[in-house]
Amino acid sequence: MTDPSMHPVAVLGAGPAGMATALALIKAGHRVRIYERYREARPAGNILNLWPPPIKALREMGVDTNDLGAPCHSTFRSARTGKVRADIEIPPSVVDEFGGGFIGMIRPDLYRRMLAALPEDTIEFARDVAAIDDHGDGITLSFTDGTSVETPVLIGADGIDSIVRRTLWGDSPKREHNLGIIGGYIFETDFPGIEPGECIVSHNRTVQGSYTAIRMDGVYGYQWWMLRAWDDSAPHPDDLHEVAVELAEGFPDPLPSIIAATPPEQIQRWQIRDRKPLKAWSKGRITLAGDAAHATSPYAAYGAGMSICDGYFLGQHLAGIDLHDTAAVAAALVAYETPRIPHTTSQVQSAYVLGQMFHHCPAPLRPLRDLVMDHTPLLQKQVGERNPREIVAQLDEMGSGILSPAG
């Protein structure tokens, strides 16, 4: 537990990874301060899905998970025939315990709930770090406004352009997937052909289209996205709604109807990119979490969830650690990263490969690819069976709580 005379642990970034890390460390008995470069906590995107492990983590951190999103059952399908290519069957006991196998929600609601769980004045906004100096027995953070602070531990949860990652491991290029996604949400449920309580991911030869039930404050609706190959250097479209409607042509209802009814102000576009996984996250008293460590394509549907779990495990490993003891802190951070790196690397690489397979497959090979997806268990084994196994394994690894790790 932190000596009250010590400076607080510093977390850079007030996204899901940063807020989860702060909440978990507070639960573990440490004082924490989040430094956010923007003037408010800004959701990166509008739509979100969570699996059971991050829901378990949020509960343990004291976040209100009551009425958190809409429980969904997930399938991957052919857009042309409707054939189910993969059915993600979460064990019923897990579904019962965590209110669903897969939760559809909008990202601002998660931010609102996590912010509400943080003690007042945990976050300092408009604090942009210019330099980081680990001097052995502590770390000095220098800000662009000329001020500086001391901290015993630094967690870089500052996103894909992390200054902490760059300081520790040098600069590395972003890996462009040359994929673009348009996504939106609507709080309305009266659509033809709707399947309540479902997350349906469909593919035609070139485009992925999906819709998922969502809920906020007891009101139901749907989120959706359309994803296609998109040259990163190409101009961005002016009318996202129009492009999304065009991409949805040929997909079965209700997806085209949901997109057509969505208000344009509830639609966003973003280009998909990541960085190749690191072999280590930590040096001395500094480590990484969230996108700073493992920026992930939405094909994993697990980026925010992994970020929340990073915070949970940081809390577990730093619980009871004397932050004056450099060797103990460094050992705790290595213990945190050791199981997380293989897990997150697998998710990042799998998401990258799936995106390339579905959207950058040469045109002559697409019919063969779709024949394999429709008539072999390949996708069922890679997604439908693997995902539930990994979810159960992650829940077991989490133990009973931040202060009660798995034996």
N, C-alpha and C positions, 0 to 999 in steps of 0.2 A: 504494500500500500504506500502511496506517495506521502512523503513528509510534507506537512502543510507549508513549510518554509520554502520548498522547492518551487521553481517556476512550473507552470502547467505543461503537460504534454502538448505539442503543437501538431495540428492536423491541417494540411493545406487542401482546401477544396470543400465546398458545402453541398456536393452532390450526394447521392445515396451512399457511396463508399465513405465519404468524410463524415456524414452524419451518423452512419452506423458505427464507425470506428469510435467516434466521440461517445455515443450512447453506451457502447460495450465497455469502454475504458472507465467511464463513470460508474457503471455497474461493478466493475472490478476494483473500485476504490481510488481511482486516480483523478486528479484535476486535469481538465482538458480545455484547450482553446482552439477553435477553428478559425483559420484566416482564409477569407474568400476574396478573390480579386474583384468580383463584380459587386454591385451595390445592393444586390438581393440574391436569394437562392433561386436560380433560374432553371426550371426543368429543361433538360436537353431532349426535346422531342415531346410528343403529346400522348403517345399510346404506350402501354406497358403490360407485360405478363409476368407473373410470379409463380414459381413452383413451391412445393412445401418447405424445402430447407430455408429459404429466406423468410417465409412466413413464421417458421419456428424461431428464427433469429430475432425478428421484429418483436414477437411476443416477449421473448426473454429480455429484450432491451427496454421494455416498457412502452412500446408503441401500440396505440389502439388499433387492433386488427378486427374489431367488430364491424361487420358489414363491409369488409374490405374486398371490393370487387365482386365479380360474378364467377362462381365455380363453373369450370368447363371441362369437357372431355375432348381430347384432341385427336384428329385424324388427318392424314395426308392423302389426297385424292387426285385422280386424273380429272382435269377440267372438262375434257371431251366426253368421257364416259361415266364419270362419277365413281369409278372403281376405287375402293379403298386400298391404298398402297402401304400404309402403315397405320396401326391403331395403337396409341400410347395408353396402355392399360396400367394405371397406377393401382397398387394393392388397395382393396376396399378399406382396410384398417387405416391407411395413410389418408385416404380421401375423407374418411369420417373424422379423423383427428384434426385435420388442417382445413376443413371446410371446402374441400375440392382438390382435384389433382392438379389443376391449373387455374390460376385466377386472372381474369381479364379486368383491367382497370385503366384509368388515365393517370399519367405520370404526375400532374399537379396534385392529385389527391394524396399520393404517397409522400410527396414533399411536405404537404400541409401536415400530415400526421407525424412525420419524423420531426419537423420543426417544433410541433406542439409538445413532443416528448423531451426536447432539450431544455435544460435550465436556462433561464434568462441570461443574456449577455455571454452565452457560450461562443457565439459567432461574432467576429469582427469583419465587417464588410468593407469593400474598397481598400483591401490590404494586398498589394501586389508585391510579391517577393522578387528582389533583384539578385540576391546572392545568399549562399548557404555555406557556413563554415563549421564543420565538425572538428572541434578542438580536443577531442578525446573524452573529457569529463563533462561535455555538454555541447550544445549547438547554438550558434548565433545565426539568427535570421535577419537579414538586412532588407528593408523595404524600399520601394522606389520613391517614397516620400522623405527618405533620409533617416527614418527611425529604425530601431532594431530591437529585438527581444532575444532572451535566452530561453532555451528549453532543454530538458533532459532527453527527450525522444522526439523524433520528427517522423510523421507518417505522411508520405506523399500520395494524396488522393486527389490530385489536381489534373486528372484527365489525360487524354491522349497526347496533349502537348506539354506534359508535366516537366516543370523545371527541376523537380527532385530527381526524376528518372535521368534527365540530361546531365545533372550534376554528378550522379553516381556512376552512370554507365556511358556517358557521351551521347552525341546525337546519332539518331538512326532514321533512315527514311520511312515514311509511312508506306504501307503496302496498299496500293490502290486495287480494289476489287473490280473497278469499272462496272459497278452496279449502283443503281439509284432506286430509292424507295419513296413513294408518296403514300402518306398515311393520314387518316382522319377518324373522327368519332362523331356519333350522333346519339342523343338520348331519345330514341324512339324505337318501338319494337314491332310495329305493324307492317311487316314486309312479306310479300308472297314467297313461299318456299322456305321460310325461316325454320331452322332447327334450333330450338331453345337449348341453352346450356351446352353449346358446342363451340369448339375452335376448329374451323375447317380451313386447311391449307391446301390449295389446289394449284396444279401446274398445267399450262398448255405447253406447246413446243418452246416458247420463248419467255413467258411471263409467269410469275407467281402471283396469285391473288388469294387473299385470306380475309375471313371475318371471325370475330370473337365476341361473345357476349361480355358486356361490362356492367358495372353498377357503381353508383356513387350516391351516398346519403339515401339509400333505399330506392333510387330511381335507376331503372334498367335502360340499356341501350346497346349499341354495337360499335366496336372499333374495327377498322379495316386497313389493309395496305395492299398496294400493287408494286411489285418489284420486277425490274427488268435490267438487262445489260444497258449500261449508260456510260459513255466515254466521259471520264472526269473532266476532260478539257472542253467538252461541248457546252454551248450556252445553256443556262437554266431556263426552263419554260416559264412564261409569264403567267399562264392560266393553269394552275395545278389541277383545279377541278375538271377542266376540259380534258386534260391529258389523262387523268385517272379514269374518267368516263370512257374514253377511247380504249384504254388498256383493258377495261373490264368487258368490252364487247366480246361475245362468244363464251364468256363464263356463265354458268347457270345462275338463275336467281336463287337467293336474294342478293348476291353480291352487287350486281349492277344497280339494283334498286336502292340499296343502302348508300352506295357512292353518289348516285344521282341526287339523293335527298340531303346529303351532308352540306351544311353551310360552308362556304369557302373559307371563312375565318377559322374553321376548325380543321383545316387541312395544312399539313406541312410536307416538305420534301427534304431529304438529306442524302448525301453521297456516302456510300459504305467504304470504309477504310479501316485498317488496323495497323499494328506494328508486329513484326515477327516476335514470338515469345522470347523472353529472357531466360537464362539458365540460373540466375540468382536475382533476388529483389533487394537484399539487405546488405548494408555495410555499416559496421559499428552500431551507432545509435539511430540509424535511419533505415526505413523500409518503404515499400510501396503498397498501394491497395487500389482496387477498382481498375478503371481504364488506364491509369498510369502504369499498372502492372500488366494488364491483359485486355486491352481494347478488343472488342468482340463483335463480329457481324451479327445482325439480328437473326440470322439463320440459326443461331444457337438458342434464341429466345431466352437467354440466361445472363445477359451482360449485367443488368442491374441486380439480379439475384446473386450472382457470384460476388459482386461488389459488397452487398449487404453481408454475405457470409464471411468475406475477408475481415470486416469489422468485428464480427462475432468471434472469430478465431484469434484475432489480435487481442481482444479482451481476455479470452481464456489464457493465452500464453503470457500476458503481462500481469495477470492477477497474482498478487502476492510477491511481485518482483520489487526489490529495492532499487529504485531508479538512480541512486547514487553509484551503484555497482555496475561499472561499464561492462565487465565480462558477463554478468548475469543478464543485462539488457541485450547484449549482442547475441548471447545464446538463445534467449527467448525469441528474438526476431528470426533467427535461423530455424528454430523449431516451428515457428508459425509458417514460414515459407516452404519448408521441406515437403509437406503433403499438398500444399496448395498449388505449387508450380506444375506438377504433373497433371493435376485435375484441370486447372484452367487452361493449360497448354493444349490438352486434348480437346476441350470445348472450342477453343479458338481455331485450331487447325481443322477440326471437323466442320465447323461453320464455313470456313474458307473453302474447303473442298466441295461441300454441298452447293455453295453458291456458284462455283466454277462449273460443276457438273451440270447444273440445271440451266445456266445462262450463258456459258461460253463453250458449250459443246459444239463442234463443227456441224453445220446444217445436215450433211449427209448421214451423220451418226445419230441424229436426234430420234428418228423412228426406232432405231435399234435400242437406244437408251430407254425410250418409253416402253418398248416391248419387254425389256428386262424389268423395269419398275412395275409393270402391270401383271407379269406372269411369273415372277420369281419372288422369294422372300427377302431379297436384298435389303430393301428399305425398311421392312419390318424388323429385320435383325439389327440394322444399324441405328434405327431411330425408335421403332416401336418397342423393342425389347431392351435395348441398351439404356435408354433414358430412364425407365423405371428402376432398373438395377442400380444405376448411379444415384438416383434420388434416394433410394433406401439406404445405400451405403453412406451417403452424405449425412443423412439423419442419424445413423448409428455413430458416425464419427463425431457428431456434434455433442454427444453425451446428453446429460440432463439439463445443462445450462451453462452459462458463462463461468460460474463458480463450481460447476460439477462436471468437469470434462470426462470423456469416455475413458474407461480404464484401459 
